[in-house]
Amino acid sequence: MINSSLGRALAAFAVLACASTPAIAQDNPGPILERFAADYLDDPTFQRDWTFGIEVDGSEWWTVSLDHAAGSYSVTEGQPEEPTFYYTTDRASLGKVDRGEMAALTGMAKAFSTDVTPMDIELMEGAPFDPAILGLTFHFWTRGLPERTNYLTAETRFTHGTNAGIIYYQPGFRSGFFHIEPGHHVNENPDSRTNPFPSLVVITQGEAIARIGGSDTTLSEGDVVLIPAGISHEFFNESDDVAIGLLFMFGEGA
């Protein structure tokens, strides 16, 4: 078990050690999880105990336990002893998250539940789903205070027909960003064009054509559009430049 002060010192040492270590060694799950767990001890959202697993490359298991009362953590090899949730990932994706190249939630972004993603959340047999896991996922996998995301430089993934990333999720609220390249068609699949909750789209750079409820309108830098629940929406980029923006989804079911 590691306390807060010692945890911070070990995390800092691990970061310094990685500066002169080949990338493949940096992607070692043990030290990566130590860094994230040590950082989380000082997160203001750390208000309860957590134990969860991490499955790496389909066969390598780790268990992270976070003790709120003691202000300590443990990172051990092997599966959790009691049924709980666990993250699935691979070494390359874990390394990207560790280096701040990709947000963990972006690694989990998917258009449909059957999509295979670089990171995901699964439940061990007999483990219930706790909605608070969504908030933990952002706070555990985002180091530092304040917890920062740069939507202009952060790595995206191709989903819903364009390059997208996730900023933050909690029950009733989702936020993300998008980089719509020329020729991209967002929500080309008819099954992905409606949501049971409202969405707010903000264009921060470039322009895109929005087809909302069957009507087309051009959105450019500074425009904000509200899409009510149940209304079909698609976006096209027919210009020569990337269209960049932010997406907020909220309300029951978001």
C-alpha positions, -999 to 999 in steps of 0.1 A, spaced: 0 0 0 13 34 -9 4 66 9 -2 100 -8 32 116 -3 52 85 -11 30 78 -41 37 113 -56 74 108 -51 74 74 -68 52 87 -96 76 116 -102 106 91 -102 88 69 -127 82 98 -151 119 108 -149 130 72 -155 108 70 -186 124 100 -201 155 80 -210 137 46 -215 127 32 -249 90 36 -258 84 -2 -255 96 -2 -219 74 29 -212 44 8 -222 49 -16 -193 15 -17 -175 29 -19 -140 47 15 -139 19 31 -159 -8 20 -134 14 31 -105 16 66 -120 -21 69 -125 -30 55 -91 -5 77 -72 -19 108 -90 -55 99 -82 -48 99 -45 -47 138 -47 -78 141 -69 -106 159 -52 -131 133 -66 -113 105 -47 -141 101 -21 -147 63 -19 -129 30 -22 -124 14 -56 -111 -19 -68 -110 -28 -105 -91 -48 -130 -71 -40 -162 -68 -67 -189 -39 -59 -213 -36 -76 -246 -63 -101 -238 -42 -121 -213 -23 -99 -188 -42 -89 -157 -36 -62 -131 -57 -52 -101 -59 -16 -88 -72 -10 -53 -78 26 -40 -84 30 -2 -100 64 5 -98 63 43 -61 54 43 -52 76 13 -34 47 -3 -34 24 -33 -20 -9 -44 -13 -22 -79 -8 -60 -82 -6 -85 -110 -35 -108 -115 -73 -106 -116 -94 -89 -89 -104 -114 -62 -140 -102 -61 -163 -96 -91 -159 -60 -103 -155 -40 -135 -123 -40 -155 -108 -20 -184 -96 -38 -215 -68 -23 -236 -35 -31 -253 1 -19 -245 2 6 -273 -30 23 -263 -21 23 -226 12 39 -236 -6 67 -255 -29 74 -225 1 75 -202 20 100 -224 -11 122 -228 -14 115 -265 -49 101 -263 -76 103 -236 -88 70 -222 -124 79 -229 -115 86 -266 -100 51 -267 -135 39 -257 -155 59 -281 -178 39 -304 -208 44 -326 -224 11 -318 -220 -12 -288 -205 -40 -310 -176 -18 -321 -142 -30 -310 -122 -2 -294 -86 3 -281 -100 6 -245 -133 -5 -231 -151 -13 -198 -163 -48 -190 -180 -64 -160 -167 -96 -144 -194 -122 -139 -216 -113 -110 -205 -76 -109 -232 -49 -110 -227 -18 -131 -221 14 -111 -228 46 -131 -201 63 -110 -176 43 -131 -180 68 -159 -167 97 -137 -140 75 -122 -128 67 -158 -121 103 -166 -105 112 -132 -84 81 -128 -70 82 -163 -63 120 -164 -33 131 -144 -26 164 -129 -46 193 -114 -64 209 -131 -73 180 -153 -67 193 -188 -77 182 -223 -67 201 -255 -93 194 -282 -71 209 -309 -41 186 -304 -54 155 -286 -55 124 -307 -89 115 -322 -103 82 -334 -125 76 -365 -160 70 -353 -195 80 -364 -178 88 -398 -153 113 -387 -124 120 -363 -138 123 -327 -126 124 -292 -142 123 -257 -137 150 -231 -159 140 -202 -187 117 -193 -210 114 -163 -246 103 -160 -267 128 -178 -239 146 -195 -214 138 -223 -189 160 -240 -166 155 -269 -148 172 -298 -145 165 -336 -122 172 -365 -143 167 -396 -119 163 -426 -130 173 -461 -153 146 -475 -163 132 -442 -200 123 -436 -209 123 -399 -237 98 -391 -238 84 -426 -253 53 -410 -290 60 -405 -290 40 -372 -267 66 -356 -286 98 -366 -309 103 -336 -304 104 -298 -330 102 -270 -315 133 -255 -306 168 -267 -272 177 -283 -254 210 -286 -228 214 -314 -203 243 -314 -182 250 -345 -149 265 -334 -130 264 -367 -139 260 -404 -174 251 -416 -197 222 -421 -231 215 -436 -256 203 -410 -286 183 -421 -310 185 -391 -344 171 -394 -339 168 -432 -330 205 -437 -295 217 -446 -278 247 -432 -241 258 -432 -224 262 -398 -192 282 -395 -168 293 -368 -187 306 -338 -221 290 -347 -239 269 -320 -268 246 -329 -292 228 -306 -304 194 -318 -335 183 -298 -340 147 -287 -352 124 -314 -343 147 -343 -322 133 -371 -288 149 -377 -259 145 -401 -229 167 -409 -208 170 -441 -176 188 -449 -176 199 -485 -148 225 -480 -111 221 -484 -103 227 -447 -110 207 -415 -140 217 -395 -134 216 -357 -159 218 -329 -173 206 -296 -202 184 -288 -223 184 -256 -251 158 -249 -272 161 -218 -304 150 -202 -319 117 -191 -302 89 -209 -271 108 -219 
